[in-house]
Amino acid sequence: MKMNVGLIDKVLRIIIGAVLTILAAAGIFTPWGWIGIIPLATGVIGWCPAYQILGLNTCPLTRNKEK
């Protein structure tokens, strides 16, 4: 697994995922808020399977190694 999620992307994923998950746990947001676990997990590990399928890469370190 090569990292394909850059720093800004990681931070945004972690923040959005954490907020959605916390709101769902508190009962403020609908059960769909648990979907926040996905961006939270992909932000923490730095790899997104959807990015790999679509051929996207926001990680500049990985991009430079491939050249």
C-alpha positions as CSV (number, residue, x, y, z in Angstrom):
1,M,0.0,0.0,0.0
2,K,1.5,3.3,-1.1
3,M,0.4,6.4,0.6
4,N,-2.0,8.4,-1.6
5,V,-3.4,10.9,0.8
6,G,-1.5,14.2,1.3
7,L,-1.2,16.2,4.5
8,I,-4.0,18.7,3.9
9,D,-6.3,15.9,2.7
10,K,-5.4,13.9,5.9
11,V,-6.1,16.7,8.2
12,L,-9.5,17.4,6.6
13,R,-10.5,13.8,6.6
14,I,-9.6,13.3,10.3
15,I,-11.5,16.5,11.3
16,I,-14.6,15.7,9.3
17,G,-14.6,12.0,10.2
18,A,-14.1,12.8,13.9
19,V,-16.9,15.4,13.9
20,L,-19.4,13.1,12.1
21,T,-18.5,10.2,14.4
22,I,-18.8,12.2,17.6
23,L,-22.1,13.7,16.5
24,A,-23.5,10.3,15.7
25,A,-22.3,8.9,19.0
26,A,-24.0,11.8,20.9
27,G,-27.2,11.1,19.0
28,I,-27.2,14.6,17.5
29,F,-26.7,13.4,13.9
30,T,-28.5,10.5,12.2
31,P,-27.0,7.1,12.0
32,W,-25.5,8.1,8.7
33,G,-23.0,10.0,10.8
34,W,-21.2,6.8,11.4
35,I,-20.0,7.0,7.9
36,G,-17.5,9.4,9.4
37,I,-15.4,6.4,10.4
38,I,-14.3,6.0,6.8
39,P,-12.7,9.4,6.3
40,L,-11.3,9.1,9.8
41,A,-9.7,5.8,9.1
42,T,-8.3,6.8,5.6
43,G,-6.9,10.0,7.1
44,V,-5.2,8.1,9.9
45,I,-3.6,5.4,7.7
46,G,-2.9,7.8,4.7
47,W,-4.3,5.5,2.1
48,C,-7.7,5.7,0.3
49,P,-8.9,2.8,-1.7
50,A,-11.2,5.1,-3.8
51,Y,-8.2,7.2,-4.7
52,Q,-6.3,4.1,-5.9
53,I,-9.3,3.0,-8.0
54,L,-9.7,6.4,-9.6
55,G,-5.9,6.9,-10.0
56,L,-5.8,10.0,-7.7
57,N,-2.9,10.9,-5.5
58,T,-2.6,14.0,-3.2
59,C,0.6,12.8,-1.5
60,P,3.5,14.7,-3.0
61,L,6.1,12.3,-1.5
62,T,4.7,9.3,-3.3
63,R,4.3,11.2,-6.5
64,N,8.0,12.1,-6.5
65,K,9.1,8.5,-5.8
66,E,7.3,7.2,-8.8
67,K,9.1,9.5,-11.2
